[in-house]
């Protein structure tokens, strides 16, 4: 646990105790059982609210969009309106499709490269190793209908010492997870993608 988070939790814990005791004292609650119950309920409420706020702020920071050099491109404009969630589809040797919802991180240097951290024993990893094929689609924006999809992708599995090298070059991967135990990196290089919405005709974006 980072020192900053430890200090935050300690301060929240102290604040919870003081406020809960103040409430019990102000309401003049008597009796061990009733006091304990009141302290538990008040303390829980006070503790949950700031922890929830900290978690939400951390997630927003964790998956916030990075300022890439091509930030004015149609692709990034569409991506900036979407959550960092995709449906990743892969195919097994016997042509069985596996689809899963998973978070990703866009490369800070290459707009068309997405990174995924996942367990090495998943079907998606096994399928990519076997077939070297994948397709993705994003969530769609409820207001505009903007969504991005692609089946023209080069998927790669990065594992072992190569993971450390890739993460050193692209530290943004650590925002997905820093736990390398039993995990591998899926690197998706998108050669072309389709951008669709409720408001305009489909647009095909090609990357060189």
ROKE-50780 format. One line per field, with one value per atom (N, C-alpha, C, CB): z negated, x negated, y; atom name. Coordinates in steps of 0.001 Angstrom, whole numbers. Glycine has a CB too. Layout:
<atoms>
c3 <- (Z  ...)
c1 <- (X  ...)
c2 <- (Y  ...)
at <- (CA  ...)
</atoms>
This chain:
<atoms>
c3 <- (0  0  0  -1222  836  918  -348  2155  -713  -1923  -1881  -2109  -701  -568  -888  832  -348  -604  -2081  318  -2678  -4095  -4966  -4514  -4675  -5447  -5264  -5025  -4027  -3768  -4576  -2278  -4566  -5297  -6801  -4963  -7301  -8735  -9174  -9077  -8374  -8701  -8660  -7730  -7661  -7564  -8768  -6245  -9184  -10349  -11612  -10544  -11830  -12993  -12955  -13064  -11765  -11611  -11910  -10195  -11477  -11727  -13216  -11042  -13954  -15409  -16109  -16007  -15796  -16470  -16210  -16015  -14952  -14613  -15223  -13086  -15162  -15733  -17240  -15437  -17931  -19376  -19671  -19963  -18812  -19002  -18864  -17992  -17894  -17688  -18895  -16406  -19388  -20550  -21775  -20839  -21950  -23085  -22968  -23207  -21771  -21550  -21771  -20124  -21323  -21481  -22860  -20400  -23657  -25021  -25044  -25899  -24147  -24055  -25191  -22681  -25925  -27069  -26773  -28334  -27541  -27416  -26442  -26978  -26854  -26040  -24671  -26768  -24647  -23386  -22434  -23643  -22960  -22120  -21626  -22889  -22504  -22101  -20998  -23312  -21184  -20192  -18844  -20681  -18902  -17667  -16973  -17961  -17755  -17194  -16604  -18268  -17324  -16828  -15527  -17887  -15468  -14270  -13066  -14512  -13244  -12135  -11659  -12550  -12603  -12247  -11644  -13487  -12273  -11773  -10381  -12709  -10123  -8798  -7732  -8796  -8034  -7075  -6776  -7612  -7826  -7656  -6910  -9017  -7163  -6546  -5075  -7288  -4742  -3373  -2400  -3323  -2792  -1876  -1354  -2569  -2235  -1694  -945  -2807  -1379  -664  736  -1453  849  2162  3069  2027  2508  3275  3735  2439  2827  3182  4285  1950  4204  5218  6574  4818  6610  7867  8473  7648  7631  8121  8655  7016  7974  8412  9755  7369  9940  11202  12338  11087  12063  13106  13520  12629  12535  12839  13550  11554  13093  13639  15108  12881  15497  16871  17614  16912  17162  17879  19214  17046  20188  21512  21483  22543  22172  22236  23421  22332  23256  24352  25386  23825  26451  27496  28528  28163  29311  30305  31398  30920  31621  32672  32066  33540  31024  30270  31088  29061  32268  33099  34119  33808  34139  35111  34802  35122  35826  35653  34671  36996  34732  33868  32405  34223  32074  30678  30217  30487  31117  30750  30341  31911  31099  30761  29475  31914  29355  28188  26900  28368  26993  25800  25209  26133  25997  25531  24957  26667  24967  24547  23310  25665  22602  21453  21942  20541  21048  21389  21247  20500  21975  21929  23354  21082  23650  24963  24806  25830  25848  25954  26878  26495  26331  27095  27501  26265  28805  29319  29950  30345  29630  30202  30656  29167  31443  32010  31683  33546  31250  30906  32148  29875  31965  33090  33773  32607  33001  33586  33927  32615  34152  34602  33595  35921  32337  31283  30810  30095  30863  30525  29021  31280  28480  27082  27030  26291  26344  26200  24722  26905  24379  22988  22893  22269  21853  21578  20715  20873  21137  20434  20586  20961  19604  19670  20452  18241  21030  21811  21534  23317  21992  21900  23254  20806  23761  25045  24851  25659  25811  25774  25812  26945  25072  25066  26292  23826  27010  28172  29496  28069  29496  30721  30503  31145  31230  31044  31291  31953  32186  32605  31840  34061  30711  29900  28554  29696  28243  26960  26176  27157  24858  23978  23041  23170  22787  21853  20927  22608  19638  18684  18297  17422  18432  18183  17685  19450  17093  16613  17792  15803  17621  18719  19097  18344  18228  18481  19115  17189  19468  20040  21472  20006  21919  23295  24311  23518  23986  24940  25225  24411  24210  24398  25224  23034  24873  25598  27076  24936  27316  28695  29520  28704  28916  29641  29980  28809  29060  29319  30475  28047  30529  31552  32918  31114  32927  34202  34608  34142  33684  33998  34597  34982  34062  34586  33431  35543  33635  32613  33245  31453  32591  33014  31758  33874  31881  30723  31099  30163  30108  30238  28893  30685  28924  27688  27225  27878  26004  25573  26469  24042  26524  27319  26400  28319  26836  26089  26195  26610  25051  25044  25730  23652  25792  26367  27874  25673  28294  29707  30464  29820  29709  30354  30890  31463  30566  31061  30537  30648  31426  31062  32075  30987  31653  32505  32546  31985  33724  33856  34878  34265  34742  35687  35662  35360  36842  36953  37732  37639  37948  38625  37591  39804  36792  35625  35601  34325  35161  34904  33384  35552  32844  31400  31065  30874  29972  29512  28027  29810  27607  26194  25720  25947  24720  24166  22759  24155  22503  21204  20763  21253  19532  18998  18885  19859  19182  19092  20101  19296  21191  22192  21630  23430  20623  19988  19291  18991  18596  17883  18859  17037  19996  21009  21584  22133  21900  22484  21491  22915  20221  19203  18902  17925  19098  18913  20022  18882  21238  22377  22328  23703  21865  21804  20372  22807  19482  18071  17880  17260  18907  18788  18568  20033  18929  18727  17241  19350  16401  14955  14384  14245  15102  14622  14723  15405  15525  15583  14379  16890  14117  12975  12878  13106  11660  11449  10988  10428  10903  10484  11692  9798  11775  12921  12699  13240  11501  11189  11980  9671  12765  13581  14654  12687  14853  15857  17088  15268  18190  19419  19981  20469  20923  21599  22986  21684  23325  24701  25370  24758  26435  27198  28486  27498  28671  29859  30757  29474  31923  32901  33940  33582  33945  34819  36155  34154  37244  38572  39185  39495  38884  39335  38399  40811  38332  37434  38060  36033  37651  38109  36959  38630  37224  36246  36685  36109  35824  36138  35088  36225  35453  34508  35027  34280  34179  34590  35525  33365  35551  36198  37552  35301  37892  39148  39745  38923  40986  41667  41090  43198  41197  40700  41350  40951  40550  41028  40783  40344  41828  41712  41511  42974  40427  40120  40329  38654  41123  41403  40816  42907  40189  39616  40463  38131  40692  41522  40699  42115)
c1 <- (-844  0  -879  955  -563  -1342  -1153  -953  -2216  -2174  -1026  -3496  -783  288  1637  303  1922  3199  3305  3373  2188  2198  2557  830  1969  2261  3715  1326  4228  5622  6565  5932  6317  7167  7081  6783  5875  5697  6468  4203  6393  7114  8629  6718  9085  10513  10958  10819  10108  10415  10548  9327  9587  9650  10900  8399  11190  12370  13645  12428  13670  14834  15066  14663  14000  14120  14610  12772  13986  14338  15794  13404  16221  17586  18608  17762  18300  19219  19367  18732  18251  18305  19070  16884  18877  19566  21080  19057  21511  22935  23526  23157  22816  23283  23392  22341  22378  22381  23486  21033  23674  24679  26092  24551  26326  27654  27835  27884  26753  26793  27268  27705  26668  27034  26374  26622  27171  26677  26729  27496  25938  25953  24903  27318  24184  23076  23553  22373  24633  25107  25591  26225  26388  26934  25824  27985  24862  23721  22910  22818  22671  21890  22603  21645  23933  24717  24689  26169  24853  24848  23483  25230  22411  21052  20793  20009  21277  21059  21789  21515  23057  23853  23310  25319  23096  22583  21187  22555  20348  18980  18947  18191  19834  19890  20278  20880  21304  21770  20659  23018  19998  18937  17751  18483  17460  16301  16544  15952  17760  18055  18056  19397  18602  18732  17376  19451  16393  15107  14339  14250  14473  13778  14357  13871  15668  16305  15829  17834  15744  15272  13832  15378  12978  11575  11469  10788  12314  12286  12697  13201  13764  14234  13175  15533  12549  11504  10316  11051  9981  8854  9158  8534  10399  10772  10767  12143  11251  11246  9832  11964  8930  7529  6885  6750  7257  6658  6957  7136  8197  8600  8899  9787  8299  8502  7785  8004  8289  7684  6372  8637  5396  4094  4041  2969  3246  3106  2114  2682  2591  1730  1427  2369  394  -34  1014  -1357  1873  2876  4269  2834  4357  5583  6727  5341  6425  7483  8027  6973  7522  7968  9395  7030  10118  11477  11517  12063  10494  10431  10375  9216  9473  9339  10509  8054  11084  12265  13401  12703  13569  14606  14249  14801  12994  12553  12689  11107  12504  12575  13978  12101  14979  16363  16801  17287  15896  16239  15473  15978  16017  15315  14191  16297  13242  12119  12515  10904  13552  14079  14325  15391  13895  14153  14674  12877  15331  15650  14600  17128  13793  12722  13183  11400  13123  13531  12339  14677  12205  11137  11734  9980  10974  11466  10497  11658  11056  10229  9890  10939  9120  8720  9920  7753  10948  12154  13222  12739  12768  13637  14734  14276  14433  15365  15010  15328  15997  15752  15877  16740  14911  14947  14967  13730  15947  16050  16061  17324  15402  15355  15262  14174  15867  15802  14582  17108  13751  12492  12044  11404  11317  10790  9470  10586  9153  7930  7281  8219  6060  5348  4751  4242  5044  4485  3035  5308  2193  791  685  11  -244  -438  -1182  -1183  -1807  -2597  -1977  -3981  -1168  -539  969  -1142  1723  3173  3835  3782  3281  3928  3458  3695  2812  2355  3079  813  3747  4416  3685  5919  3638  3040  4098  1871  4000  4882  4015  5943  4320  3649  4631  3147  4201  5133  4409  5917  5161  4610  4113  5667  2974  2355  3130  941  4039  4746  6121  4899  6448  7772  7861  8087  9101  9330  8849  10818  9008  8602  7111  8970  6322  4872  4548  4142  5157  4923  5327  5712  6454  6922  6001  8321  5514  4608  3301  4323  2797  1569  1787  1117  2964  3251  3560  4405  4376  4897  4403  6366  3819  3313  4414  2120  5636  6750  7588  7628  8159  9018  9882  8173  10981  11862  12339  13085  12615  13060  14249  11896  15009  15995  16075  17403  16253  16362  17809  15827  18021  19359  19792  19393  21089  21524  22019  22635  21820  22290  23812  21631  24496  25947  26615  26426  25953  26554  26308  26005  25075  24721  24646  23397  24537  24403  23015  25381  22049  20680  20113  19769  19529  18881  17794  19906  16830  15695  15600  14358  15394  15214  14126  16538  13521  12469  12264  11146  12084  11649  10337  12738  9736  8436  7377  8445  7035  6176  5057  6999  3909  2807  2668  1453  3083  2948  1626  4125  1023  -229  -141  -1437  -756  -854  -2275  -506  -2370  -3672  -3761  -3865  -4776  -4906  -6357  -4315  -6556  -7908  -8646  -8697  -9938  -10773  -10370  -12227  -9741  -9300  -8232  -8762  -7474  -6482  -7145  -5654  -8227  -8943  -9497  -10084  -10001  -10532  -9421  -11222  -8289  -7162  -6610  -6041  -6540  -6011  -6976  -5708  -8271  -9252  -9124  -10683  -8833  -8658  -7290  -8830  -6285  -4909  -4381  -3991  -4763  -4343  -2841  -5021  -2114  -660  -17  -74  -726  -195  0  -1134  -846  -762  561  -1928  1235  2515  3609  2914  3367  4288  4079  4101  2833  2476  956  3091  467  -972  -1295  -1487  -276  -455  -818  819  -2065  -2525  -2417  -3953  -2042  -1959  -822  -1752  -1159  -204  489  842  29  640  -232  931  407  -314  299  -248  -383  123  606  -965  1807  2286  2110  3791  1343  1120  1922  -407  2842  3687  3275  5183  2768  2409  3532  1014  4247  5406  4956  6472  5172  4792  5879  4495  7129  8242  9411  8647  10284  11436  12614  11096  13813  15031  15605  16069  15870  16500  17944  15726  18891  20308  20992  20989  22132  22929  24349  22309  25219  26602  26709  27489  25675  25760  25066  25186  24248  23500  23280  22147  22828  22536  21266  22387  21123  19924  18655  20016  17604  16326  15244  15974  14501  13407  12099  13329  11412  10135  9033  10112  8030  6918  5641  6758  4857  3576  2456  3463  1440  323  -590  -479)
c2 <- (-1193  0  1241  7  2208  3422  4242  4233  5015  5833  6831  6568  7429  8410  7800  8991  6606  5960  5544  4734  5099  4721  5915  4153  7062  8277  8688  9431  8597  8938  8052  8812  6750  5817  6043  4383  6372  6613  7855  6767  8921  10151  9930  11276  9171  8861  8028  8108  7094  6256  7100  5187  8031  8914  9787  9792  10340  11185  10402  11767  9158  8311  8112  6962  7832  7613  8867  7178  10009  11260  11658  12380  11570  11974  11011  12037  9705  8724  8928  7298  9188  9445  10731  9529  11735  13008  12832  14048  12022  11767  11043  10940  10029  9272  10168  8098  11031  11941  12984  12626  13531  14580  14037  15159  12811  12208  11574  11158  11610  11072  9620  11929  8830  7419  6648  6827  5881  5121  3626  5447  2898  1445  947  973  -89  -602  -1077  -1747  -1856  -2413  -1320  -3414  -393  671  1584  1483  1890  2718  2037  3014  740  -16  -35  -1460  -225  -254  1107  -670  2168  3518  3858  4547  3503  3756  3000  3352  1768  957  1537  -480  1912  2439  3776  2587  4708  6037  5921  6965  5114  4940  4350  4061  3374  2751  3762  1587  4563  5567  6567  6299  7049  8046  7455  8590  6187  5544  5237  4264  4800  4372  5542  3662  6680  7813  8292  8962  8631  9096  8021  9622  6761  5685  5502  4365  5658  5564  6688  5603  7897  9047  8832  10334  8342  8082  7040  7618  6002  4945  5483  3788  6299  6879  7784  7661  8621  9517  8737  10462  7652  6825  6187  5740  5687  5065  6079  4413  7290  8319  8655  9579  8739  9034  7856  9372  6658  5446  5266  4246  5567  5348  6627  4468  7741  8997  8945  10197  9675  9681  10443  10295  9945  10598  11548  9559  12584  13535  13053  14886  12438  11922  12996  10714  12757  13732  13919  13304  12907  12975  13167  11703  13986  14113  14704  14954  15310  15883  14899  17106  13693  12708  12277  11492  11814  11322  10157  10899  9329  8153  8565  7286  9468  9886  10733  10654  11498  12271  11346  13172  10262  9284  8544  8282  8163  7398  8203  6953  9509  10357  10424  11752  10054  10083  8739  10483  7764  6413  5991  5438  5015  4439  3530  3652  3265  2392  928  2702  554  -811  -1286  -886  -2497  -3084  -4505  -3072  -4970  -6390  -6991  -6635  -7874  -8528  -9918  -8607  -10198  -11504  -12208  -11357  -13485  -14305  -15636  -14534  -16383  -17647  -18772  -17531  -19912  -21064  -21878  -21945  -22933  -23791  -24452  -24867  -24748  -25379  -24346  -26420  -23095  -21998  -21638  -22367  -21797  -21406  -19996  -22420  -19103  -17692  -17476  -16768  -16750  -16340  -14818  -16915  -14251  -12798  -12443  -12253  -11355  -10942  -9426  -11600  -8885  -7445  -7193  -6926  -6246  -6033  -4581  -6993  -4090  -2729  -2718  -2151  -1583  -1456  -110  -1619  31  1306  1624  1265  2809  3229  3643  4391  3298  3711  5226  3095  5760  7210  7710  7623  6804  7211  6790  6638  5735  5243  5126  3869  5934  5960  4614  6984  3829  2586  1357  2372  1548  420  435  472  -668  -851  -1935  -1220  -1758  -2761  -3326  -2156  -4628  -5316  -6168  -6195  -6154  -7031  -8125  -6241  -9380  -10475  -11718  -10800  -12616  -13881  -14710  -14669  -15315  -16067  -17329  -16444  -17781  -19041  -18839  -19808  -17606  -17350  -17871  -15848  -18090  -18552  -17524  -18849  -16234  -15198  -15262  -13813  -15550  -15664  -16902  -15721  -18018  -19272  -19127  -20436  -18480  -18319  -17432  -17742  -16366  -15464  -16170  -14196  -16970  -17727  -18705  -18489  -19318  -20318  -19712  -21170  -18641  -18134  -16754  -18102  -16015  -14662  -13775  -14750  -13910  -13120  -12580  -13970  -11397  -10797  -9714  -10210  -9414  -8315  -7603  -8838  -6310  -5541  -4644  -4688  -4297  -3228  -2524  -3780  -1229  -465  -436  967  71  457  1611  859  1905  3055  4164  2647  5379  6535  6611  7843  6656  6602  7781  6515  8909  10111  10206  11353  9954  10118  8794  10832  7691  6388  6116  6274  6966  6765  5455  7942  4701  3446  3140  2286  2353  1983  468  2613  -78  -1523  -1809  -2212  -2984  -3374  -4883  -2652  -5454  -6849  -6939  -7705  -5778  -5720  -5363  -4679  -6359  -6156  -7191  -6229  -6748  -7683  -7844  -7172  -9004  -9221  -9912  -10057  -9502  -10112  -10403  -9194  -11481  -11820  -11492  -13331  -10647  -10266  -10843  -8701  -11634  -12287  -12351  -13688  -12804  -12954  -11635  -13892  -11695  -10495  -9427  -10860  -9852  -8878  -7943  -9596  -8415  -7566  -6380  -8372  -6669  -5606  -4574  -6199  -5056  -4145  -3270  -4933  -3900  -3158  -2129  -4132  -2500  -1594  -450  -2364  -708  362  1400  -212  927  1829  2496  1069  1739  2238  2100  1467  3003  2907  3020  3979  3479  3573  2207  4222  1127  -222  -503  -1274  100  -125  378  562  1269  1779  727  3017  -305  -1434  -2340  -2223  -2680  -3517  -3584  -4947  -3614  -3784  -5196  -2771  -6035  -7418  -8267  -7959  -8679  -9453  -10960  -9090  -11349  -12775  -13414  -12995  -14397  -15164  -14324  -15786  -13086  -12223  -12067  -10869  -11717  -11384  -10106  -12561  -9502  -8316  -8711  -7209  -8290  -8422  -7067  -8901  -7043  -5810  -5903  -5584  -4972  -4954  -3795  -4844  -4106  -3077  -3007  -3388  -1895  -1725  -1140  -814  -1872  -1388  -511  -2563  -830  14  -199  -305  805  723  1462  1315  1077  1731  2549  691  3827  4705  4930  6066  4594  4738  5605  3358  6160  6942  7066  8342  7615  7852  9052  8065  9882  11187  11270  12212  10270  10363  8978  11064  8962  7698  7081  7917  5762  5101  5666  3599  5790  6308  5287  7637  4935  3984  4759  3066  4440  5079  4047  5646  4386  3482  4031  3260  3142  3530  2928  3071  3731  3248  2358  4431)
at <- (N  CA  C  CB  N  CA  C  CB  N  CA  C  CB  N  CA  C  CB  N  CA  C  CB  N  CA  C  CB  N  CA  C  CB  N  CA  C  CB  N  CA  C  CB  N  CA  C  CB  N  CA  C  CB  N  CA  C  CB  N  CA  C  CB  N  CA  C  CB  N  CA  C  CB  N  CA  C  CB  N  CA  C  CB  N  CA  C  CB  N  CA  C  CB  N  CA  C  CB  N  CA  C  CB  N  CA  C  CB  N  CA  C  CB  N  CA  C  CB  N  CA  C  CB  N  CA  C  CB  N  CA  C  CB  N  CA  C  CB  N  CA  C  CB  N  CA  C  CB  N  CA  C  CB  N  CA  C  CB  N  CA  C  CB  N  CA  C  CB  N  CA  C  CB  N  CA  C  CB  N  CA  C  CB  N  CA  C  CB  N  CA  C  CB  N  CA  C  CB  N  CA  C  CB  N  CA  C  CB  N  CA  C  CB  N  CA  C  CB  N  CA  C  CB  N  CA  C  CB  N  CA  C  CB  N  CA  C  CB  N  CA  C  CB  N  CA  C  CB  N  CA  C  CB  N  CA  C  CB  N  CA  C  CB  N  CA  C  CB  N  CA  C  CB  N  CA  C  CB  N  CA  C  CB  N  CA  C  CB  N  CA  C  CB  N  CA  C  CB  N  CA  C  CB  N  CA  C  CB  N  CA  C  CB  N  CA  C  CB  N  CA  C  CB  N  CA  C  CB  N  CA  C  CB  N  CA  C  CB  N  CA  C  CB  N  CA  C  CB  N  CA  C  CB  N  CA  C  CB  N  CA  C  CB  N  CA  C  CB  N  CA  C  CB  N  CA  C  CB  N  CA  C  CB  N  CA  C  CB  N  CA  C  CB  N  CA  C  CB  N  CA  C  CB  N  CA  C  CB  N  CA  C  CB  N  CA  C  CB  N  CA  C  CB  N  CA  C  CB  N  CA  C  CB  N  CA  C  CB  N  CA  C  CB  N  CA  C  CB  N  CA  C  CB  N  CA  C  CB  N  CA  C  CB  N  CA  C  CB  N  CA  C  CB  N  CA  C  CB  N  CA  C  CB  N  CA  C  CB  N  CA  C  CB  N  CA  C  CB  N  CA  C  CB  N  CA  C  CB  N  CA  C  CB  N  CA  C  CB  N  CA  C  CB  N  CA  C  CB  N  CA  C  CB  N  CA  C  CB  N  CA  C  CB  N  CA  C  CB  N  CA  C  CB  N  CA  C  CB  N  CA  C  CB  N  CA  C  CB  N  CA  C  CB  N  CA  C  CB  N  CA  C  CB  N  CA  C  CB  N  CA  C  CB  N  CA  C  CB  N  CA  C  CB  N  CA  C  CB  N  CA  C  CB  N  CA  C  CB  N  CA  C  CB  N  CA  C  CB  N  CA  C  CB  N  CA  C  CB  N  CA  C  CB  N  CA  C  CB  N  CA  C  CB  N  CA  C  CB  N  CA  C  CB  N  CA  C  CB  N  CA  C  CB  N  CA  C  CB  N  CA  C  CB  N  CA  C  CB  N  CA  C  CB  N  CA  C  CB  N  CA  C  CB  N  CA  C  CB  N  CA  C  CB  N  CA  C  CB  N  CA  C  CB  N  CA  C  CB  N  CA  C  CB  N  CA  C  CB  N  CA  C  CB  N  CA  C  CB  N  CA  C  CB  N  CA  C  CB  N  CA  C  CB  N  CA  C  CB  N  CA  C  CB  N  CA  C  CB  N  CA  C  CB  N  CA  C  CB  N  CA  C  CB  N  CA  C  CB  N  CA  C  CB  N  CA  C  CB  N  CA  C  CB  N  CA  C  CB  N  CA  C  CB  N  CA  C  CB  N  CA  C  CB  N  CA  C  CB  N  CA  C  CB  N  CA  C  CB  N  CA  C  CB  N  CA  C  CB  N  CA  C  CB  N  CA  C  CB  N  CA  C  CB  N  CA  C  CB  N  CA  C  CB  N  CA  C  CB  N  CA  C  CB  N  CA  C  CB  N  CA  C  CB  N  CA  C  CB  N  CA  C  CB  N  CA  C  CB  N  CA  C  CB  N  CA  C  CB  N  CA  C  CB  N  CA  C  CB  N  CA  C  CB  N  CA  C  CB  N  CA  C  CB  N  CA  C  CB  N  CA  C  CB  N  CA  C  CB  N  CA  C  CB  N  CA  C  CB  N  CA  C  CB  N  CA  C  CB  N  CA  C  CB  N  CA  C  CB  N  CA  C  CB  N  CA  C  CB  N  CA  C  CB  N  CA  C  CB  N  CA  C  CB  N  CA  C  CB  N  CA  C  CB  N  CA  C  CB)
</atoms>
